[in-house]
Amino acid sequence: MPEAPHWQHPWTPPTARPGVVPLRPLTLGDIFGGALETIRRNGAATVGMALLVTLAFMLVPIAGAVVVGAGDLVSGFDLQAGESSAAVSLSDVSVFVASLLSSVFNALATIVIVGLIVRVAGAAVVGRPMRPGEAWARTRRRLPALVGLALVTGLASVAVVVLPVGVGAGIGLAAGSRALAVGLALLLGVAGVVVLVWGWVRLVLLAAPALVLEDIGVRRSLARARELSRGQFWRLFGIALLAQLAAGIVGQVIAVPFAVGGIAAVFLLPDSWSLAGLLLTSNVATVVTGGLIGPFTAGITALQYVDQRFRKEGLDITLLEESLGGTTPTDRR
C-alpha cells in the first residue's frame, strides 16, 4: 500500500539576532527582555553608572539633610519662649528647601541616566558592549540638549494642565459662583491631563532616544518623535504604562526598608536629628531606586524607539549589514 504523502511546513530561516533583540518588529516580550538583557550584558555601564550618577547628584540633598539636623540641634539650645514660633518656621523652610533640592537634583540625575542608557541600548541592539567610560564620553556632549528638551517639555506639561484649570476657575469666579469655578477647573483640568498624556506619547516619549542616537537638536527630536509615533499611540502608551507599573512595584519593594528606617529615625533619634534622619533615608532610597530602576525604564524607551524605526523605516533590514561596518546604526538616521 502506498504511503500517504507527508506535508511539511516550508523552512524559514531564524531571525537574525546579533544583540539583545531580534531584527524584526518587536513584541512586548522582546522589549522587556531586551531591556533586561541590556542591563545584564552591560551592568557597569547601566546600573553601575546610574548608581554613580544618582549618588553624585544626590550628595547635595544628602548634605542638606545633615544641615537641617545640625540647624535644629543648634536652634534647640538657649531658645527663648518668644522665639519658638520663629524656630519652627525656620525648620519648615529648611525642610522645604531640602525637599526642593532633592527633587531638582533627582530630575537632573534622571536626565543623565536616560542619555547614558539610551546610548548603551543602541549599541546593545547590534551586540556591541559598552564600557562606562565610553558611554559617558559619547553621551556627555548631548547632555545640554537633553536638559533643554527636559525644560521645554516640562514647562509645556505644566502649562497644559495649569492654564486650563486657571481659565476655568477664572470664568467661574468672574460669574460669581464658586461651585462653577470648581466645576470648570476640574473639568478643564481633566481635559488638560488627557492632552498631556497624548502629547507625552506623541511628542515626548521617543524624543530623547532620537536626540541622543541621531545627534539632532531639541526641535528636530520632537519632530522625529512625532514621525515615529504616528499611528502607534496605543502601542507606545500601553508598553510605557506597563513598564512604569512594573518599575513602580519594584521601586516600592526596594523603598520599604528605607521607609522603615525613616520611621525608626523619627522615634529613635533625638528630636533635633529625627527630621534629618527621615530626609537622609529618603534621599538614600532615591539613590538606590534610581540606580536600579532608571536603567530599566530608560532601556524600555530606547527599545521602543528602535522598534518604531524597525516598523516605519526598515532599520531592521539594514541594521546587521551596517553593524558589520563598525558603526552602530541606531546612532544615525
KOLKOL-834634 format. One record per residue (C-alpha): z negated, y negated, x; residue in three letters; residue number from 1. Coordinates in pm, whole numbers. Layout:
<rs>
(r (Z; Y; X); 'ALA'; NUM),
...
</rs>
This chain:
<rs>
(r (0; 0; 0); 'MET'; 1),
(r (96; -336; 147); 'PRO'; 2),
(r (-192; -564; 228); 'GLU'; 3),
(r (-245; -876; 24); 'ALA'; 4),
(r (-140; -1189; 208); 'PRO'; 5),
(r (-418; -1377; 382); 'HIS'; 6),
(r (-424; -1751; 322); 'TRP'; 7),
(r (-575; -1969; 587); 'GLN'; 8),
(r (-660; -2335; 585); 'HIS'; 9),
(r (-446; -2532; 827); 'PRO'; 10),
(r (-624; -2601; 1153); 'TRP'; 11),
(r (-731; -2959; 1206); 'THR'; 12),
(r (-840; -3089; 1543); 'PRO'; 13),
(r (-1201; -3208; 1575); 'PRO'; 14),
(r (-1263; -3580; 1551); 'THR'; 15),
(r (-1289; -3743; 1891); 'ALA'; 16),
(r (-1643; -3846; 1972); 'ARG'; 17),
(r (-1679; -3994; 2318); 'PRO'; 18),
(r (-2002; -4172; 2230); 'GLY'; 19),
(r (-2271; -4192; 1966); 'VAL'; 20),
(r (-2038; -4190; 1662); 'VAL'; 21),
(r (-1712; -4013; 1577); 'PRO'; 22),
(r (-1393; -4216; 1597); 'LEU'; 23),
(r (-1325; -4236; 1224); 'ARG'; 24),
(r (-1465; -4436; 932); 'PRO'; 25),
(r (-1838; -4377; 947); 'LEU'; 26),
(r (-2068; -4227; 687); 'THR'; 27),
(r (-2427; -4329; 622); 'LEU'; 28),
(r (-2544; -4038; 834); 'GLY'; 29),
(r (-2310; -4136; 1117); 'ASP'; 30),
(r (-2450; -4490; 1123); 'ILE'; 31),
(r (-2818; -4392; 1108); 'PHE'; 32),
(r (-2770; -4107; 1352); 'GLY'; 33),
(r (-2565; -4326; 1583); 'GLY'; 34),
(r (-2834; -4594; 1591); 'ALA'; 35),
(r (-3100; -4338; 1683); 'LEU'; 36),
(r (-2873; -4175; 1941); 'GLU'; 37),
(r (-2805; -4514; 2098); 'THR'; 38),
(r (-3179; -4562; 2142); 'ILE'; 39),
(r (-3224; -4209; 2278); 'ARG'; 40),
(r (-2949; -4245; 2537); 'ARG'; 41),
(r (-3046; -4599; 2638); 'ASN'; 42),
(r (-3422; -4605; 2600); 'GLY'; 43),
(r (-3485; -4856; 2878); 'ALA'; 44),
(r (-3212; -5095; 2761); 'ALA'; 45),
(r (-3318; -5074; 2395); 'THR'; 46),
(r (-3686; -5001; 2332); 'VAL'; 47),
(r (-3790; -5099; 2684); 'GLY'; 48),
(r (-3611; -5434; 2676); 'MET'; 49),
(r (-3719; -5500; 2317); 'ALA'; 50),
(r (-4085; -5448; 2407); 'LEU'; 51),
(r (-4049; -5665; 2716); 'LEU'; 52),
(r (-3872; -5946; 2531); 'VAL'; 53),
(r (-4115; -5942; 2239); 'THR'; 54),
(r (-4414; -5943; 2473); 'LEU'; 55),
(r (-4270; -6230; 2677); 'ALA'; 56),
(r (-4219; -6445; 2368); 'PHE'; 57),
(r (-4548; -6349; 2205); 'MET'; 58),
(r (-4757; -6436; 2510); 'LEU'; 59),
(r (-4779; -6794; 2383); 'VAL'; 60),
(r (-4914; -6698; 2037); 'PRO'; 61),
(r (-5149; -6445; 2200); 'ILE'; 62),
(r (-5281; -6719; 2429); 'ALA'; 63),
(r (-5309; -6940; 2121); 'GLY'; 64),
(r (-5531; -6680; 1955); 'ALA'; 65),
(r (-5761; -6685; 2257); 'VAL'; 66),
(r (-5769; -7067; 2247); 'VAL'; 67),
(r (-5864; -7056; 1879); 'VAL'; 68),
(r (-6154; -6826; 1963); 'GLY'; 69),
(r (-6265; -7042; 2253); 'ALA'; 70),
(r (-6240; -7356; 2040); 'GLY'; 71),
(r (-6452; -7201; 1767); 'ASP'; 72),
(r (-6706; -7093; 2027); 'LEU'; 73),
(r (-6733; -7443; 2175); 'VAL'; 74),
(r (-6750; -7610; 1835); 'SER'; 75),
(r (-7038; -7385; 1741); 'GLY'; 76),
(r (-7271; -7549; 1997); 'PHE'; 77),
(r (-7471; -7861; 1907); 'ASP'; 78),
(r (-7286; -7903; 1577); 'LEU'; 79),
(r (-7442; -8172; 1363); 'GLN'; 80),
(r (-7466; -8122; 989); 'ALA'; 81),
(r (-7222; -8402; 914); 'GLY'; 82),
(r (-6964; -8253; 1148); 'GLU'; 83),
(r (-6941; -7912; 983); 'SER'; 84),
(r (-6656; -8001; 748); 'SER'; 85),
(r (-6456; -8156; 1032); 'ALA'; 86),
(r (-6506; -7842; 1240); 'ALA'; 87),
(r (-6384; -7626; 951); 'VAL'; 88),
(r (-6076; -7845; 913); 'SER'; 89),
(r (-6004; -7821; 1285); 'LEU'; 90),
(r (-6037; -7444; 1267); 'SER'; 91),
(r (-5794; -7432; 974); 'ASP'; 92),
(r (-5543; -7642; 1168); 'VAL'; 93),
(r (-5580; -7413; 1469); 'SER'; 94),
(r (-5510; -7106; 1256); 'VAL'; 95),
(r (-5206; -7272; 1102); 'PHE'; 96),
(r (-5066; -7371; 1441); 'VAL'; 97),
(r (-5130; -7022; 1583); 'ALA'; 98),
(r (-4955; -6860; 1286); 'SER'; 99),
(r (-4662; -7101; 1312); 'LEU'; 100),
(r (-4623; -7028; 1683); 'LEU'; 101),
(r (-4629; -6657; 1611); 'SER'; 102),
(r (-4351; -6688; 1353); 'SER'; 103),
(r (-4131; -6911; 1570); 'VAL'; 104),
(r (-4162; -6705; 1886); 'PHE'; 105),
(r (-4116; -6379; 1697); 'ASN'; 106),
(r (-3794; -6517; 1549); 'ALA'; 107),
(r (-3671; -6613; 1897); 'LEU'; 108),
(r (-3756; -6267; 2027); 'ALA'; 109),
(r (-3563; -6110; 1739); 'THR'; 110),
(r (-3254; -6315; 1825); 'ILE'; 111),
(r (-3261; -6194; 2185); 'VAL'; 112),
(r (-3321; -5832; 2079); 'ILE'; 113),
(r (-3026; -5840; 1839); 'VAL'; 114),
(r (-2796; -5965; 2114); 'GLY'; 115),
(r (-2913; -5700; 2360); 'LEU'; 116),
(r (-2893; -5408; 2118); 'ILE'; 117),
(r (-2551; -5509; 1987); 'VAL'; 118),
(r (-2421; -5514; 2344); 'ARG'; 119),
(r (-2574; -5174; 2423); 'VAL'; 120),
(r (-2448; -5020; 2097); 'ALA'; 121),
(r (-2097; -5150; 2163); 'GLY'; 122),
(r (-2092; -4962; 2492); 'ALA'; 123),
(r (-2259; -4653; 2341); 'ALA'; 124),
(r (-1973; -4613; 2093); 'VAL'; 125),
(r (-1746; -4511; 2383); 'VAL'; 126),
(r (-2018; -4313; 2557); 'GLY'; 127),
(r (-2098; -4564; 2829); 'ARG'; 128),
(r (-2469; -4600; 2911); 'PRO'; 129),
(r (-2600; -4944; 2994); 'MET'; 130),
(r (-2889; -5033; 3220); 'ARG'; 131),
(r (-3136; -5306; 3121); 'PRO'; 132),
(r (-3014; -5544; 3391); 'GLY'; 133),
(r (-2652; -5507; 3286); 'GLU'; 134),
(r (-2740; -5552; 2918); 'ALA'; 135),
(r (-2928; -5873; 2998); 'TRP'; 136),
(r (-2656; -6007; 3228); 'ALA'; 137),
(r (-2388; -5953; 2963); 'ARG'; 138),
(r (-2598; -6091; 2678); 'THR'; 139),
(r (-2775; -6399; 2813); 'ARG'; 140),
(r (-2467; -6622; 2810); 'ARG'; 141),
(r (-2432; -6558; 2436); 'ARG'; 142),
(r (-2793; -6648; 2357); 'LEU'; 143),
(r (-2732; -7022; 2291); 'PRO'; 144),
(r (-2461; -6930; 2041); 'ALA'; 145),
(r (-2691; -6671; 1879); 'LEU'; 146),
(r (-2965; -6933; 1844); 'VAL'; 147),
(r (-2711; -7172; 1692); 'GLY'; 148),
(r (-2599; -6904; 1448); 'LEU'; 149),
(r (-2960; -6835; 1350); 'ALA'; 150),
(r (-3029; -7206; 1295); 'LEU'; 151),
(r (-2717; -7259; 1084); 'VAL'; 152),
(r (-2771; -6952; 867); 'THR'; 153),
(r (-3146; -7012; 841); 'GLY'; 154),
(r (-3108; -7371; 724); 'LEU'; 155),
(r (-2833; -7270; 483); 'ALA'; 156),
(r (-3054; -6992; 343); 'SER'; 157),
(r (-3340; -7232; 279); 'VAL'; 158),
(r (-3107; -7484; 117); 'ALA'; 159),
(r (-2951; -7223; -113); 'VAL'; 160),
(r (-3291; -7140; -262); 'VAL'; 161),
(r (-3487; -7465; -233); 'VAL'; 162),
(r (-3222; -7706; -363); 'LEU'; 163),
(r (-3166; -7526; -698); 'PRO'; 164),
(r (-3542; -7500; -750); 'VAL'; 165),
(r (-3583; -7871; -678); 'GLY'; 166),
(r (-3296; -7965; -908); 'VAL'; 167),
(r (-3434; -7752; -1191); 'GLY'; 168),
(r (-3784; -7892; -1154); 'ALA'; 169),
(r (-3648; -8247; -1134); 'GLY'; 170),
(r (-3445; -8209; -1453); 'ILE'; 171),
(r (-3744; -8069; -1640); 'GLY'; 172),
(r (-3980; -8340; -1521); 'LEU'; 173),
(r (-3725; -8610; -1599); 'ALA'; 174),
(r (-3713; -8474; -1954); 'ALA'; 175),
(r (-4092; -8498; -1971); 'GLY'; 176),
(r (-4152; -8125; -2007); 'SER'; 177),
(r (-4348; -7924; -1752); 'ARG'; 178),
(r (-4254; -7599; -1925); 'ALA'; 179),
(r (-3885; -7688; -1897); 'LEU'; 180),
(r (-3936; -7780; -1530); 'ALA'; 181),
(r (-4099; -7445; -1453); 'VAL'; 182),
(r (-3840; -7250; -1652); 'GLY'; 183),
(r (-3541; -7420; -1491); 'LEU'; 184),
(r (-3697; -7390; -1145); 'ALA'; 185),
(r (-3747; -7015; -1193); 'LEU'; 186),
(r (-3401; -6962; -1342); 'LEU'; 187),
(r (-3218; -7158; -1074); 'LEU'; 188),
(r (-3442; -7006; -807); 'GLY'; 189),
(r (-3336; -6655; -911); 'VAL'; 190),
(r (-2973; -6767; -911); 'ALA'; 191),
(r (-3026; -6907; -562); 'GLY'; 192),
(r (-3167; -6575; -440); 'VAL'; 193),
(r (-2864; -6391; -579); 'VAL'; 194),
(r (-2631; -6631; -399); 'VAL'; 195),
(r (-2841; -6593; -85); 'LEU'; 196),
(r (-2808; -6213; -85); 'VAL'; 197),
(r (-2434; -6234; -149); 'TRP'; 198),
(r (-2387; -6488; 129); 'GLY'; 199),
(r (-2602; -6290; 371); 'TRP'; 200),
(r (-2390; -5978; 326); 'VAL'; 201),
(r (-2053; -6153; 317); 'ARG'; 202),
(r (-2106; -6419; 584); 'LEU'; 203),
(r (-2409; -6340; 799); 'VAL'; 204),
(r (-2466; -5966; 836); 'LEU'; 205),
(r (-2175; -5897; 1071); 'LEU'; 206),
(r (-2163; -6240; 1235); 'ALA'; 207),
(r (-2400; -6166; 1526); 'ALA'; 208),
(r (-2215; -5850; 1637); 'PRO'; 209),
(r (-1884; -6036; 1618); 'ALA'; 210),
(r (-2026; -6329; 1815); 'LEU'; 211),
(r (-2160; -6106; 2093); 'VAL'; 212),
(r (-1888; -5842; 2121); 'LEU'; 213),
(r (-1585; -6064; 2062); 'GLU'; 214),
(r (-1719; -6357; 2266); 'ASP'; 215),
(r (-1649; -6613; 1995); 'ILE'; 216),
(r (-1831; -6919; 1862); 'GLY'; 217),
(r (-2057; -6965; 1563); 'VAL'; 218),
(r (-1789; -7084; 1320); 'ARG'; 219),
(r (-1545; -6811; 1417); 'ARG'; 220),
(r (-1815; -6543; 1395); 'SER'; 221),
(r (-1890; -6643; 1036); 'LEU'; 222),
(r (-1519; -6627; 956); 'ALA'; 223),
(r (-1494; -6284; 1119); 'ARG'; 224),
(r (-1792; -6162; 918); 'ALA'; 225),
(r (-1618; -6277; 601); 'ARG'; 226),
(r (-1296; -6098; 701); 'GLU'; 227),
(r (-1466; -5771; 786); 'LEU'; 228),
(r (-1691; -5765; 479); 'SER'; 229),
(r (-1418; -5842; 225); 'ARG'; 230),
(r (-1422; -5571; -43); 'GLY'; 231),
(r (-1716; -5394; 124); 'GLN'; 232),
(r (-2014; -5578; -26); 'PHE'; 233),
(r (-2193; -5286; -190); 'TRP'; 234),
(r (-2141; -5051; 103); 'ARG'; 235),
(r (-2274; -5303; 354); 'LEU'; 236),
(r (-2559; -5411; 127); 'PHE'; 237),
(r (-2665; -5054; 50); 'GLY'; 238),
(r (-2673; -4940; 412); 'ILE'; 239),
(r (-2853; -5255; 527); 'ALA'; 240),
(r (-3107; -5222; 245); 'LEU'; 241),
(r (-3179; -4857; 329); 'LEU'; 242),
(r (-3220; -4948; 696); 'ALA'; 243),
(r (-3465; -5226; 612); 'GLN'; 244),
(r (-3662; -4998; 380); 'LEU'; 245),
(r (-3684; -4726; 645); 'ALA'; 246),
(r (-3782; -4978; 911); 'ALA'; 247),
(r (-4040; -5134; 679); 'GLY'; 248),
(r (-4205; -4799; 608); 'ILE'; 249),
(r (-4221; -4705; 976); 'VAL'; 250),
(r (-4341; -5054; 1064); 'GLY'; 251),
(r (-4625; -5031; 814); 'GLN'; 252),
(r (-4732; -4697; 958); 'VAL'; 253),
(r (-4731; -4843; 1309); 'ILE'; 254),
(r (-4922; -5152; 1195); 'ALA'; 255),
(r (-5206; -4959; 1027); 'VAL'; 256),
(r (-5415; -4907; 1344); 'PRO'; 257),
(r (-5379; -5275; 1432); 'PHE'; 258),
(r (-5479; -5379; 1081); 'ALA'; 259),
(r (-5789; -5162; 1110); 'VAL'; 260),
(r (-5860; -5321; 1448); 'GLY'; 261),
(r (-5826; -5669; 1300); 'GLY'; 262),
(r (-6069; -5588; 1018); 'ILE'; 263),
(r (-6310; -5437; 1269); 'ALA'; 264),
(r (-6287; -5755; 1477); 'ALA'; 265),
(r (-6393; -5964; 1178); 'VAL'; 266),
(r (-6705; -5754; 1122); 'PHE'; 267),
(r (-6800; -5658; 1477); 'LEU'; 268),
(r (-6725; -5967; 1685); 'LEU'; 269),
(r (-6936; -6284; 1678); 'PRO'; 270),
(r (-6828; -6536; 1418); 'ASP'; 271),
(r (-6680; -6760; 1687); 'SER'; 272),
(r (-6442; -6483; 1802); 'TRP'; 273),
(r (-6373; -6287; 1482); 'SER'; 274),
(r (-6079; -6505; 1381); 'LEU'; 275),
(r (-5934; -6491; 1731); 'ALA'; 276),
(r (-5967; -6112; 1725); 'GLY'; 277),
(r (-5779; -6096; 1396); 'LEU'; 278),
(r (-5498; -6318; 1526); 'LEU'; 279),
(r (-5483; -6124; 1853); 'LEU'; 280),
(r (-5446; -5784; 1687); 'THR'; 281),
(r (-5181; -5927; 1454); 'SER'; 282),
(r (-4977; -6058; 1747); 'ASN'; 283),
(r (-5009; -5731; 1940); 'VAL'; 284),
(r (-4891; -5546; 1628); 'ALA'; 285),
(r (-4589; -5777; 1620); 'THR'; 286),
(r (-4508; -5688; 1981); 'VAL'; 287),
(r (-4527; -5314; 1918); 'VAL'; 288),
(r (-4341; -5307; 1586); 'THR'; 289),
(r (-4076; -5548; 1713); 'GLY'; 290),
(r (-4018; -5338; 2021); 'GLY'; 291),
(r (-3991; -5012; 1828); 'LEU'; 292),
(r (-3825; -5119; 1503); 'ILE'; 293),
(r (-3600; -5401; 1626); 'GLY'; 294),
(r (-3361; -5175; 1822); 'PRO'; 295),
(r (-3308; -4951; 1519); 'PHE'; 296),
(r (-3221; -5225; 1268); 'THR'; 297),
(r (-3004; -5409; 1521); 'ALA'; 298),
(r (-2829; -5083; 1605); 'GLY'; 299),
(r (-2755; -5022; 1237); 'ILE'; 300),
(r (-2599; -5367; 1206); 'THR'; 301),
(r (-2390; -5316; 1520); 'ALA'; 302),
(r (-2254; -4985; 1391); 'LEU'; 303),
(r (-2179; -5137; 1050); 'GLN'; 304),
(r (-1965; -5389; 1235); 'TYR'; 305),
(r (-1791; -5109; 1428); 'VAL'; 306),
(r (-1736; -4916; 1105); 'ASP'; 307),
(r (-1566; -5212; 938); 'GLN'; 308),
(r (-1335; -5253; 1235); 'ARG'; 309),
(r (-1254; -4882; 1212); 'PHE'; 310),
(r (-1168; -4922; 844); 'ARG'; 311),
(r (-986; -5255; 849); 'LYS'; 312),
(r (-835; -5289; 1195); 'GLU'; 313),
(r (-775; -4932; 1312); 'GLY'; 314),
(r (-1010; -4972; 1605); 'LEU'; 315),
(r (-1086; -4600; 1591); 'ASP'; 316),
(r (-722; -4523; 1674); 'ILE'; 317),
(r (-719; -4722; 1997); 'THR'; 318),
(r (-1084; -4703; 2100); 'LEU'; 319),
(r (-1069; -4390; 2311); 'LEU'; 320),
(r (-745; -4489; 2482); 'GLU'; 321),
(r (-878; -4833; 2572); 'GLU'; 322),
(r (-1213; -4697; 2689); 'SER'; 323),
(r (-1032; -4484; 2945); 'LEU'; 324),
(r (-904; -4809; 3094); 'GLY'; 325),
(r (-1260; -4904; 3190); 'GLY'; 326),
(r (-1338; -5160; 2920); 'THR'; 327),
(r (-1550; -5148; 2609); 'THR'; 328),
(r (-1300; -5210; 2327); 'PRO'; 329),
(r (-1567; -5343; 2095); 'THR'; 330),
(r (-1613; -5632; 2337); 'ASP'; 331),
(r (-1299; -5800; 2212); 'ARG'; 332),
(r (-1057; -5803; 1922); 'ARG'; 333),
</rs>
